[in-house]
């Protein structure tokens, strides 16, 4: 509590410092302002590994800072998820300094410094593109839509700040002096709780369309309003997300929904029109059946709670919820031309295949989703011979939770009755289970039973005379 109280006092001092520095007369957001102020938090709140990486680089003669969202979160008195470092050392130079370094990335080379329980991401200061940006020897190249496809142009700290996405992510913390450099008046936007883009949104969103999703995610996480200029461009440019590789969009989708604020993120995606871009079949189902949103929102709420309780979560469960209504719609159509299970298998394949064209779904997760859906149908059948086998299925628990979710979200009386029956069955002793199996009515078996009739004897013929 003392640390939090001290942090609040230091934050007020920092804001007062900015006011005295005449930030009101600072340049527009597409121009750099520059101000230093003492960090209003203890250095103990920063990862020791990130401090170690920064200090090691500085000792080797390089500039190095803890940067971005971690400093933003500390200024907002929130706990950062991870800590990143920015430096003027090039990736190959970083690898020579740290034996535990691994270089990744094609579009922009990044160094991962591997520790036992943590990975510190280190990036080299990025430079600004110039008139030769599409020259074969230049390190920044873009496609016809303006999306950056190669981005290994290195530059100064000022250029790096200008290349960052939002003003509230443009903080640079120097542990050697315990000061923060703010190039883009980010503190002002923290005070007004607004997400403002550095530079022109029309250009920055074209450079990397995934920034639209980051805007939605940060808005949900921080409770910040998205700047009107960004909202306008999102509506105009959201289809550029289709030019992003599906594998990368899947990774971004995981960040959207599995960071502990998925329910809020879902609302922001709907407000910004991004849900219909990422999940068009889901958006179409929500238009036809608005109440189906309850299942998705309840799934996201439950997932958020599990994350806060440090329990395991899987993207498969959320994808099963997001695509449940589109799959049921396909199933109803297929049942008109084929029997139940062939129709089910075709419907599941079609729904997942269509979604993977936008956000990739790894094969292991696709199989998991199919199991959750198929078991819903088998729950309804309650075949006596397969009840106990179903309990032993590796994904029974996830499928049962999905059934409870359907019941909780008001899907109908059948879902509630099935949830109650399966809850009783799995919690009952063996003798009670046998009784429940006998009570199950099986019309299919009953209709197939053939009645046996005795053949009547024909009257005997009269004897011939």
C-alpha positions as CSV (number, residue, x, y, z in Angstrom):
1,X,0.0,0.0,0.0
2,X,2.9,2.4,0.8
3,X,4.4,1.8,-2.7
4,X,1.0,2.5,-4.4
5,X,0.6,5.7,-2.3
6,X,4.1,6.8,-3.2
7,X,3.5,6.0,-6.8
8,X,0.4,8.2,-6.8
9,X,2.3,11.1,-5.3
10,X,5.1,10.7,-7.9
11,X,2.6,10.5,-10.7
12,X,1.1,13.8,-9.6
13,X,4.6,15.3,-9.5
14,X,5.3,14.0,-13.0
15,X,2.1,15.5,-14.3
16,X,2.9,18.8,-12.6
17,X,6.4,18.6,-14.2
18,X,4.8,18.3,-17.7
19,X,2.5,21.3,-17.1
20,X,5.5,23.4,-16.0
21,X,7.3,22.3,-19.2
22,X,4.6,23.9,-21.3
23,X,3.5,20.8,-22.9
24,X,0.3,22.6,-24.1
25,X,2.5,24.2,-26.7
26,X,3.9,20.9,-27.9
27,X,3.8,20.0,-31.7
28,X,1.1,17.9,-33.3
29,X,1.0,14.2,-32.8
30,X,2.8,13.6,-36.1
31,X,5.7,15.7,-34.9
32,X,8.0,14.8,-32.0
33,X,7.9,16.6,-28.7
34,X,10.5,15.7,-26.1
35,X,10.5,15.8,-22.3
36,X,12.2,14.0,-19.4
37,X,10.7,13.4,-16.0
38,X,11.6,11.3,-13.0
39,X,10.0,7.8,-13.0
40,X,7.0,7.9,-10.5
41,X,7.6,4.2,-9.5
42,X,10.2,2.1,-7.9
43,X,12.8,0.4,-10.1
44,X,11.9,-2.8,-8.1
45,X,8.6,-2.9,-10.0
46,X,10.6,-3.6,-13.2
47,X,11.7,-7.1,-14.1
48,X,15.3,-7.7,-12.9
49,X,16.1,-9.5,-16.1
50,X,15.0,-6.4,-18.2
51,X,17.2,-4.2,-16.0
52,X,20.1,-6.6,-16.4
53,X,19.8,-6.6,-20.2
54,X,19.5,-2.8,-20.3
55,X,22.5,-2.3,-18.0
56,X,24.6,-4.9,-19.9
57,X,24.0,-3.1,-23.2
58,X,24.8,0.3,-21.6
59,X,28.1,-1.1,-20.2
60,X,29.0,-2.3,-23.7
61,X,28.7,1.3,-25.0
62,X,25.1,1.1,-26.4
63,X,22.0,3.1,-25.5
64,X,19.3,1.0,-24.0
65,X,15.9,1.6,-22.5
66,X,12.9,-0.3,-21.1
67,X,10.1,0.8,-23.4
68,X,6.5,0.7,-24.5
69,X,3.5,-0.8,-22.8
70,X,5.3,-1.9,-19.6
71,X,6.1,1.7,-18.7
72,X,2.6,2.8,-19.7
73,X,1.1,0.2,-17.3
74,X,3.4,1.3,-14.5
75,X,2.4,4.9,-15.0
76,X,-1.3,3.7,-14.8
77,X,-0.4,1.7,-11.6
78,X,-1.1,-1.6,-13.4
79,X,1.1,-4.7,-13.4
80,X,2.9,-5.2,-16.8
81,X,2.6,-8.5,-18.5
82,X,6.2,-8.3,-19.8
83,X,9.1,-5.9,-20.3
84,X,10.7,-5.0,-23.6
85,X,14.0,-3.3,-24.3
86,X,15.0,-1.0,-27.2
87,X,18.6,-0.2,-28.1
88,X,20.8,1.1,-30.9
89,X,22.7,-2.2,-30.9
90,X,21.9,-4.2,-34.0
91,X,20.6,-7.8,-33.7
92,X,23.9,-9.4,-34.6
93,X,25.7,-7.3,-32.0
94,X,23.1,-8.2,-29.4
95,X,23.6,-11.9,-30.1
96,X,27.4,-11.5,-29.6
97,X,26.8,-9.9,-26.2
98,X,24.2,-12.5,-24.9
99,X,24.9,-16.2,-25.3
100,X,21.3,-16.9,-24.4
101,X,20.0,-14.8,-27.4
102,X,17.8,-16.0,-30.2
103,X,17.0,-13.9,-33.3
104,X,13.5,-14.2,-34.7
105,X,11.3,-12.4,-37.3
106,X,11.4,-11.7,-41.0
107,X,9.7,-8.4,-41.4
108,X,11.7,-6.9,-38.5
109,X,14.5,-8.8,-36.7
110,X,14.0,-9.1,-33.0
111,X,16.3,-10.5,-30.3
112,X,14.9,-12.8,-27.6
113,X,17.1,-13.0,-24.5
114,X,16.1,-16.3,-22.8
115,X,16.1,-16.6,-19.0
116,X,14.8,-19.5,-17.0
117,X,11.3,-18.1,-16.4
118,X,11.2,-15.1,-18.7
119,X,12.0,-13.9,-22.2
120,X,13.1,-10.3,-22.6
121,X,12.4,-9.0,-26.1
122,X,15.0,-6.6,-27.5
123,X,14.5,-4.5,-30.6
124,X,16.9,-2.2,-32.4
125,X,15.8,1.4,-32.9
126,X,13.8,1.6,-36.1
127,X,14.5,4.2,-38.8
128,X,12.2,6.2,-41.0
129,X,11.5,5.3,-44.6
130,X,12.8,7.7,-47.3
131,X,12.4,8.2,-51.1
132,X,14.3,5.0,-51.8
133,X,12.0,2.8,-49.6
134,X,11.2,0.4,-52.4
135,X,14.7,0.2,-53.7
136,X,16.0,-3.4,-53.7
137,X,18.9,-2.5,-51.4
138,X,16.7,-0.6,-48.9
139,X,15.6,-2.2,-45.7
140,X,12.0,-0.9,-45.7
141,X,9.7,-2.1,-48.4
142,X,5.9,-1.9,-48.7
143,X,3.3,-3.5,-51.0
144,X,0.8,-1.7,-53.2
145,X,-1.6,-1.2,-50.2
146,X,1.1,0.6,-48.2
147,X,1.7,-2.4,-45.9
148,X,5.3,-2.9,-44.7
149,X,6.7,-6.2,-45.8
150,X,10.3,-5.6,-44.8
151,X,11.2,-3.3,-42.0
152,X,14.9,-3.7,-41.0
153,X,15.9,-0.1,-41.4
154,X,17.7,1.0,-38.2
155,X,17.7,4.6,-36.9
156,X,17.9,6.8,-33.8
157,X,15.8,6.8,-30.7
158,X,13.8,9.8,-32.0
159,X,13.0,7.9,-35.2
160,X,12.1,4.8,-33.2
161,X,9.7,6.9,-31.1
162,X,8.0,8.2,-34.2
163,X,7.7,4.7,-35.6
164,X,5.7,3.5,-32.6
165,X,1.9,3.1,-32.9
166,X,0.3,5.0,-30.1
167,X,1.5,8.0,-28.0
168,X,0.9,6.1,-24.7
169,X,3.4,3.5,-26.0
170,X,6.2,5.9,-26.7
171,X,7.8,6.0,-23.2
172,X,11.5,5.2,-22.7
173,X,12.7,4.4,-19.2
174,X,16.5,4.6,-18.4
175,X,17.3,2.6,-15.3
176,X,20.7,4.2,-14.9
177,X,19.1,7.7,-14.3
178,X,15.6,6.5,-13.2
179,X,14.0,8.9,-15.7
180,X,11.4,8.5,-18.4
181,X,11.6,10.2,-21.9
182,X,8.3,11.0,-23.5
183,X,8.6,12.0,-27.2
184,X,4.9,12.2,-28.1
185,X,3.1,13.8,-25.1
186,X,2.0,10.4,-24.0
187,X,1.3,11.6,-20.4
188,X,-1.3,14.0,-21.7
189,X,-3.2,11.1,-23.4
190,X,-2.9,9.0,-20.3
191,X,-4.6,11.8,-18.3
192,X,-7.4,12.1,-20.8
193,X,-7.6,8.3,-21.3
194,X,-7.5,8.4,-25.0
195,X,-5.7,6.3,-27.6
196,X,-4.0,8.6,-30.1
197,X,-1.9,7.4,-33.0
198,X,1.5,8.8,-33.8
199,X,1.4,10.2,-37.3
200,X,-1.5,10.0,-39.7
201,X,-3.8,7.0,-39.0
202,X,-4.5,6.5,-42.7
203,X,-0.8,5.8,-43.3
204,X,0.0,4.0,-40.1
205,X,-2.9,1.6,-40.4
206,X,-2.0,0.8,-44.0
207,X,1.6,0.1,-42.9
208,X,0.4,-2.5,-40.5
209,X,-3.4,-3.3,-40.5
210,X,-3.0,-5.3,-37.2
211,X,-2.8,-1.9,-35.5
212,X,-6.6,-1.8,-35.8
213,X,-6.8,-4.9,-33.6
214,X,-4.3,-3.4,-31.2
215,X,-6.4,-0.3,-30.8
216,X,-9.4,-2.4,-29.9
217,X,-7.4,-4.5,-27.5
218,X,-5.8,-1.6,-25.7
219,X,-9.1,0.3,-25.6
220,X,-10.7,-2.7,-23.8
221,X,-7.7,-3.3,-21.5
222,X,-7.1,0.2,-20.4
223,X,-10.7,1.6,-20.7
224,X,-9.4,4.3,-23.1
225,X,-11.5,5.9,-25.8
226,X,-10.2,5.4,-29.4
227,X,-9.4,8.7,-31.1
228,X,-12.1,9.7,-33.6
229,X,-9.5,9.9,-36.4
230,X,-8.5,6.3,-35.8
231,X,-12.2,5.2,-35.8
232,X,-12.9,6.8,-39.1
233,X,-9.9,5.0,-40.7
234,X,-10.8,1.7,-39.2
235,X,-14.1,1.7,-40.9
236,X,-12.5,2.6,-44.2
237,X,-9.5,0.3,-44.0
238,X,-10.6,-2.8,-42.0
239,X,-10.7,-5.1,-45.1
240,X,-6.9,-4.6,-45.3
241,X,-6.8,-7.2,-42.5
242,X,-7.4,-9.8,-45.2
243,X,-3.9,-9.1,-46.5
244,X,-2.4,-10.1,-43.2
245,X,-1.3,-13.8,-43.1
246,X,-3.9,-16.0,-41.3
247,X,-1.3,-17.4,-38.9
248,X,-0.5,-13.9,-37.7
249,X,-4.2,-13.0,-37.3
250,X,-4.8,-16.1,-35.2
251,X,-2.0,-15.0,-32.9
252,X,-3.6,-11.6,-32.6
253,X,-7.0,-13.2,-32.0
254,X,-5.5,-15.1,-29.1
255,X,-4.3,-11.8,-27.6
256,X,-7.7,-10.3,-28.1
257,X,-9.6,-13.0,-26.2
258,X,-7.2,-14.7,-23.9
259,X,-5.6,-11.8,-21.9
260,X,-8.2,-11.5,-19.2
261,X,-10.5,-8.8,-20.8
262,X,-12.0,-10.8,-23.7
263,X,-15.6,-9.8,-23.0
264,X,-14.8,-6.1,-23.2
265,X,-12.7,-6.7,-26.3
266,X,-15.6,-8.4,-28.0
267,X,-17.8,-5.3,-27.4
268,X,-15.1,-3.0,-28.9
269,X,-14.7,-5.3,-31.9
270,X,-18.5,-5.1,-32.5
271,X,-18.5,-1.3,-32.1
272,X,-15.7,-0.8,-34.5
273,X,-17.0,-3.2,-37.1
274,X,-14.0,-5.4,-36.8
275,X,-15.9,-8.5,-35.7
276,X,-17.5,-8.8,-39.1
277,X,-14.0,-8.7,-40.7
278,X,-12.4,-11.3,-38.4
279,X,-15.4,-13.5,-38.0
280,X,-17.9,-12.8,-40.8
281,X,-20.0,-16.0,-40.2
282,X,-20.3,-15.1,-36.5
283,X,-21.4,-11.6,-37.3
284,X,-24.0,-12.8,-39.7
285,X,-25.4,-15.2,-37.1
286,X,-25.6,-12.4,-34.6
287,X,-27.6,-10.3,-37.0
288,X,-30.1,-13.2,-37.6
289,X,-30.2,-14.4,-34.0
290,X,-29.2,-11.5,-31.7
291,X,-29.7,-13.6,-28.5
292,X,-26.9,-15.9,-29.7
293,X,-24.5,-13.2,-28.5
294,X,-25.3,-14.3,-24.9
295,X,-23.4,-17.6,-25.4
296,X,-20.3,-15.8,-26.7
297,X,-20.3,-13.2,-24.0
298,X,-20.8,-15.8,-21.3
299,X,-17.9,-17.9,-22.8
300,X,-15.7,-14.8,-22.8
301,X,-16.7,-13.8,-19.2
302,X,-16.0,-17.4,-17.9
303,X,-12.7,-17.4,-19.7
304,X,-11.7,-14.0,-18.2
305,X,-12.6,-15.4,-14.7
306,X,-10.4,-18.5,-15.3
307,X,-7.5,-16.3,-16.4
308,X,-7.8,-14.1,-13.3
309,X,-7.9,-17.3,-11.2
310,X,-4.8,-18.6,-12.9
311,X,-6.6,-21.6,-14.5
312,X,-5.9,-23.1,-17.9
313,X,-7.8,-21.8,-20.9
314,X,-7.8,-22.9,-24.6
315,X,-8.6,-21.0,-27.7
316,X,-10.5,-24.1,-28.9
317,X,-13.3,-23.5,-26.4
318,X,-13.8,-19.9,-27.5
319,X,-13.7,-20.7,-31.2
320,X,-16.3,-23.4,-30.5
321,X,-18.5,-20.7,-29.0
322,X,-17.8,-18.1,-31.7
323,X,-18.6,-20.6,-34.5
324,X,-21.4,-22.6,-32.8
325,X,-24.3,-20.8,-34.5
326,X,-22.7,-20.8,-38.0
327,X,-22.1,-24.5,-37.6
328,X,-25.7,-25.1,-36.5
329,X,-27.0,-23.1,-39.5
330,X,-24.9,-25.3,-41.9
331,X,-26.2,-28.4,-40.1
332,X,-29.8,-27.5,-40.6
333,X,-29.3,-27.1,-44.3
334,X,-27.3,-30.3,-44.6
335,X,-29.8,-32.4,-42.7
336,X,-32.3,-31.8,-45.5
337,X,-30.1,-33.9,-47.9
338,X,-28.3,-36.4,-45.7
339,X,-28.5,-38.2,-42.4
340,X,-27.5,-36.6,-39.1
341,X,-23.8,-37.5,-38.6
342,X,-22.7,-37.1,-42.2
343,X,-24.5,-33.7,-42.2
344,X,-22.7,-32.9,-38.9
345,X,-19.2,-33.8,-40.2
346,X,-19.7,-31.8,-43.4
347,X,-21.0,-28.8,-41.4
348,X,-18.1,-28.8,-39.0
349,X,-15.6,-29.1,-41.8
350,X,-17.2,-26.3,-43.8
351,X,-17.4,-23.9,-40.9
352,X,-13.8,-24.4,-39.7
353,X,-12.4,-24.3,-43.3
354,X,-14.2,-21.0,-44.0
355,X,-12.8,-19.4,-40.8
356,X,-9.2,-20.6,-41.5
357,X,-9.1,-18.5,-44.6
358,X,-9.1,-15.5,-42.3
359,X,-7.6,-16.6,-39.0
360,X,-5.6,-19.8,-39.1
361,X,-6.8,-22.6,-36.7
362,X,-4.0,-25.1,-35.9
363,X,-5.0,-28.7,-36.7
364,X,-4.9,-29.8,-33.0
365,X,-7.4,-27.0,-32.1
366,X,-9.6,-27.8,-35.1
367,X,-10.0,-31.4,-33.9
368,X,-10.7,-30.1,-30.3
369,X,-13.4,-27.8,-31.6
370,X,-15.0,-30.7,-33.6
371,X,-15.0,-32.9,-30.6
372,X,-16.8,-30.3,-28.5
373,X,-19.4,-29.9,-31.2
374,X,-19.9,-33.6,-31.9
375,X,-20.3,-34.5,-28.2
376,X,-23.2,-31.9,-28.0
377,X,-25.1,-34.1,-30.5
378,X,-24.2,-37.3,-28.6
379,X,-25.3,-35.7,-25.3
380,X,-28.8,-35.3,-26.9
381,X,-28.9,-38.8,-28.1
382,X,-28.1,-40.4,-24.7
383,X,-27.4,-43.8,-26.3
384,X,-27.3,-46.3,-23.3
385,X,-24.4,-48.3,-24.7
386,X,-22.1,-45.2,-25.2
387,X,-22.9,-43.2,-22.0
388,X,-19.9,-44.4,-20.0
389,X,-17.6,-44.3,-23.1
390,X,-18.6,-40.6,-23.5
391,X,-17.6,-39.9,-19.9
392,X,-14.1,-41.2,-20.7
393,X,-13.6,-39.1,-23.8
394,X,-10.5,-36.8,-23.5
395,X,-12.6,-33.7,-24.2
396,X,-15.7,-34.7,-22.2
397,X,-15.0,-32.0,-19.6
398,X,-14.7,-29.2,-22.1
399,X,-17.8,-30.5,-24.0
400,X,-19.8,-30.7,-20.7
401,X,-18.7,-27.1,-19.8
402,X,-19.9,-26.1,-23.2
403,X,-23.3,-27.7,-22.6
404,X,-23.6,-25.8,-19.2
405,X,-22.7,-22.7,-21.1
406,X,-25.5,-23.3,-23.6
407,X,-27.9,-23.8,-20.7
408,X,-26.7,-20.7,-18.8
409,X,-27.0,-18.5,-21.9
410,X,-30.7,-19.3,-22.4
411,X,-30.3,-21.5,-25.5
412,X,-33.5,-23.4,-24.7
413,X,-35.3,-25.9,-22.4
414,X,-33.6,-28.8,-24.2
415,X,-30.1,-27.5,-23.3
416,X,-31.1,-27.0,-19.6
417,X,-32.7,-30.5,-19.3
418,X,-29.6,-32.1,-20.9
419,X,-27.3,-30.2,-18.6
420,X,-29.2,-31.3,-15.6
421,X,-29.4,-34.9,-16.8
422,X,-25.6,-35.2,-17.5
423,X,-24.7,-33.4,-14.3
424,X,-26.7,-36.0,-12.3
425,X,-25.4,-38.9,-14.4
426,X,-21.7,-38.2,-14.1
427,X,-22.1,-37.6,-10.3
428,X,-24.1,-40.7,-9.6
429,X,-22.7,-44.1,-8.4
430,X,-22.7,-47.1,-10.8
431,X,-26.0,-48.5,-9.5
432,X,-27.8,-45.2,-10.0
433,X,-26.3,-44.9,-13.5
434,X,-27.7,-48.3,-14.5
435,X,-31.1,-47.2,-13.3
436,X,-30.8,-44.0,-15.4
437,X,-29.8,-46.1,-18.4
438,X,-32.9,-48.3,-18.1
439,X,-35.1,-45.2,-17.9
440,X,-33.9,-43.9,-21.2
441,X,-36.4,-44.3,-23.9
442,X,-34.9,-45.4,-27.2
443,X,-37.6,-45.0,-29.9
444,X,-35.2,-46.1,-32.6
445,X,-34.7,-49.5,-30.9
446,X,-38.4,-49.8,-30.0
447,X,-39.5,-49.2,-33.6
448,X,-37.1,-51.8,-34.9
449,X,-38.4,-54.5,-32.7
450,X,-40.4,-57.0,-34.8
451,X,-43.5,-58.6,-33.3
452,X,-43.6,-62.3,-33.6
453,X,-47.0,-63.8,-34.6
454,X,-48.0,-67.4,-34.6
455,X,-49.1,-68.6,-38.0
456,X,-52.6,-69.7,-38.0
457,X,-53.2,-73.3,-39.1
458,X,-55.2,-73.6,-42.2
459,X,-58.4,-75.8,-41.8
460,X,-57.7,-79.4,-42.8
461,X,-59.2,-80.6,-46.1
462,X,-62.1,-83.0,-46.0
463,X,-61.1,-86.7,-46.8
464,X,-61.7,-87.8,-50.3
465,X,-64.5,-90.2,-50.8
